[in-house]
């Protein structure tokens, strides 16, 4: 009996041609192919001319904990178990983490066949600093947890990579612009490696204006510029003085707040409050 192993296999994030020869070999020889979505995996296997047979098994976020026990038993018995998520690297914003932990704690062999990653692909395409970065995955949808996570993003000194759903993108960009400041640079990548791949680059304020007019489609990765240390935090007096100058020109409140946020790299909320305070004092 050979030594069993759990092998996490990275799969294409769009272009099926990105499936590596090593990944094909492991999927062809595995005793069990565990998949987040068996329908999507069957399509991939058909493309690679790999027969699935009865080896294909669904292991997703709802049954991963229970499945881990069975997979540990199979690997201990000498089985080669390959795990694939819907796309990219299993275990990164996808199921797989519990499987790895269970096998590692059992002292079993765990291997990775590296390959495509939407987070890294978007990062290197963004044009933003790549030496130090942090992956935040999906932000909480609402409530205090969301506010706290966005506050963390605002203070983060490394480039931030986020995943987002198309129908929530505009709200997320708006929230980020308000908290991080409208002039913070951002890249929005969608449909990576696919026919309609697109990377939009600009400031958070510009991104809100753009996606108000252009409804995004497909899978989206957002890359946000880190907080820059070399920009001094303005005092309330500095903000008040500039706000007064802008208000005195007759500039609308929203535009004045955007200008203030952009110039001083403060949150739009703070800039808006400063403009309102000066407008009320006149």
N, C-alpha and C positions, 0 to 999 in steps of 0.2 A: 504494500500500500504506500503510495507516494504521500509527501507532505501536502496537506491542504493549504489553501490560502484564500483570503478575501482580497479581490483586486478591484479597486475603484477605477473605472475607465472613463476618461473624459471623452465627450462626444461633440460633434459639430454644433455651433450655436446658430448656424444658418446654412452655410454651404456644406453639403454632404461630402464634398471632395476633401474636406479637412479631416476626415477620419483617418487616423494614422495606421500604418501597416501593423504596428505592435497591437493597437486596439483591435484590429480585424483578427489577428491571430489569437488573442485572448478570448474574444467573443466566439470564435470558431471552435475553440478547444474546451471552453468552460463546461463544467458539469451542470451548473445552474447559472442562468442569466436572470438576475433580479433587476427589475426596472420600475422606475417611478410611474411610468405610463406604458403599459405593454403595447398599446396601439402605435404610439410614436416609435417605440423601440423596434417593433416588427417592421415598420417602414424603413428604418435605418438598416436593419439586418437584411431585408430584401434588396436594398440598394447595394450592399456589400456582398450579396450572394451567399449569405450565411443562413443555413437552415435553423429555424428556431426549435421546431418540434415541441416536446413537452418540457424543455429546459427553461422556458420563459415563465417568470413568476412576478406578480405585482408586489412591490414593496414600496409603499409611499408613506407620507407623513402620518396617516391615520392608523397604519398597522406596523410601522417600523419597529416600535418597541417590542411587540409580540413576535415579529418576524426575526428579530435579532437572536432570540433564544434558539430558534430552529437552525438559523444559519451558523451559529457557533457550533452546534452539534454536527452539522454537515462538514464544516471545515475541519473540526477535530477528527472526524472520521476519514479525512483525506480528500474531500471534494474541493475542486477549484470553483469558487463562486465569484462571478463578475457582477459588479453593480454599476448601473448607469442611471443617470437622472434624465430629465427631458432634454437638457442641453447643457453643455459646458462641464465643469468639474463637479462631481457629486460631493455633497457635504458643504458646499458654499451657497448659502441661501436655498438649498435643496436638501432633501433627505440624504442620509448616508452617515451623518455624524454619530448616531447611536450605534449603527452597525460597526463602525470603526472602534468605538469605545468598548463595545461588548467583546469583540475579537481581541483587542489589545489587552483588556483586563484578563482574558482567558489565556493569555500567553501565546496566541496564535499569530500566524504570519499575515501581515497586511501590506499590500503593495498598491502603488498608484501608477497608472499609465497616463502620463501628462498629455495635455492637449489644449484645445480652445478654452478661453475664459472671457466672458463678456466684460467683466470688470477690468481686467488687464488690457483688453483690446481697446476699450473706451478710454482708459487712462492714457495710453501711449498716443492715441489719436487726438486727445484733447488739446495738446499744446501747452498744458499746464505742468508745473513741476512734478517730476516722477521719482525723484530720489527718495522721498519719504511720503507715504500715503496711508490712508486708513479706509477700510471698507465698512460702510454702515448698513449695507443691505437696504431693505425697505423701511422707511420711517413708519412709526405708529400712525394710524389713520386719524385719530382725534384724541382730544383730552390732554391731561397733564403730561402723559408719557410723550406725546408728540412735541409739546412745548419744550420739555426738558431736552429731548434729543436734538431739536433744532438749535437750542441754546448751546449744546455741546458742539454742534457744527460751527456755530458762530465763533467759538473760541479756539477751534482746532487749528494747530500750527502746521498740520500736514494736509496735503491735497485729499479731498474727501470724495469717495465714490459711492453713489447711491443707485439703487434700482427704483423704478417707479412705473406704475401702470399708466397708460395713456390718458384715461379719464381723470386721473388725479394729478397729472403733471402740472397744469397751470396753477392749481392751488398750492402745490409744493413750491414752485418757483416764486409765487407771490409771497408765501410765508418766509422763504429764505431771503428774498429781497428786503422784506420788512425788518427782519432780525439781523441779517448780516450786512445790510447796506446795499443799495442798488448798483454800486460800481464794482462789487465783487465779481470777478470773472467766472464764467461757467461755460461748460460744453455739454450739449445734449445730443447723445448718440442714439440712433434708433435703427432697428433692422440690420444690425452688424453682420457683415459677411454675406448678406442677402442681396438680391437684385436691386432693391431700392434703399440700400444703405445711405444714411445721411448723418452728418455731424454738423450741428449748428454751434457757432462760437460767438460769444459776446459777453455783455455784463448781465447781471441778474435783472436789472431794470429793463434792458433791451429784450431779454428773453420773455418777460411777461408781455411786453407789447407784441412781440412776434407770435407767441403761441395763443394770444387772444384772437389773432387773425388766422392762424393756421392750426387746425385741429390735428394733433399728432396721432399716428397710428403705429402699431407694432410694439415690439419689446424695446424698452427705453432704459438707458443708463445715463445718469447725471453726474458730471464731474465738476466739483466746486473748488475754486482757488482757496488756498489756506489763508488764515488770518496773518497779515503781514505785521511783523514786530516794528518795522521802521516807521510806521505811521503812528504819530503820537495821538493819544486820546484827547480830543478837544475839551476845553472847559465849557461850562454852561454859559459863561460870559462870551466866549468866542462864538459859540453857536448863536447866542442871542444877537450879537452884533451883526453877523452875516445874515441872519433871518430878517432883521430889521431892514437891512439894505435891500434884500430881495422884495420884501413886502412893499417897501417904499416905491418900487418901480411899477407897482400894480400887477405884479405877476400872480397868477392864480395859486391858491394854497397848495394844490397837489404838485404843480410844477416846481414851486419854491421848495417844497419838502424834498422832492427828488434831487434837485440841484444841491441842496444842503447835505443830503445823505451821501451823494456821490463825491462831493468835494472833501468832506471830512471823514468819510468811510465810517459813518455811524448808521445805526439801524434807522429804517424809514420812520418807525414809530417815534424815536427820539427827535428826529428832524421835524416831523409833523407837529409834535408838541411844541417845539421851539417856535415854529412859524405861527401856530395858533396863538401862542402867548404874546408874540409881538403884534399880531393883527388885533388882538383884543385890547392891547395897551394903547393903541393909536386913538 
